Amino acid sequence: MLRNLFLTTLTSLVMLGTGFAGASPRDDNEKEVKIKTSAICEMCKARIERNLAFEKGVKESTLDVKTKVVTIKYNPAKTDVAKLKANISKTGYDAEEVMADAAGYAKLPSCCKKNGGMNHQ
Ligand SMILES: [Cu+2]
């Protein structure tokens, strides 16, 4: 009898727990990462942020042109840092240790290419 009560309580606690997590996705579902890129100007910023917005699980991204660091808020259940870096690489920019994808880089206007653009600084 006591055992049954215990089991019932346990079951309802578990159900309550699952129901709660399902009903209200909280900020545990959100992570933030800072990735250093090879962005040069406002155009690079717009391009990187736009492409990140298309990536599944990305909630928000902000690139600081001065530091070239993009801060991304994402859902870790839907994406991960490796995917985010791959997205930036495909756009044509370095993302930390991930080098820019050649095809993406080739599409950039010359002012946005890191090698040609180095002179800007
Ligand atoms: Cu640019």
Boltz pocket constraint, residues with backbone or C-beta under 6 A from the ligand:
constraints:
  - pocket:
      binder: B
      contacts: [[A, 39], [A, 40], [A, 41], [A, 42], [A, 43], [A, 44], [A, 45], [A, 111], [A, 112], [A, 113]]
      max_distance: 6.0
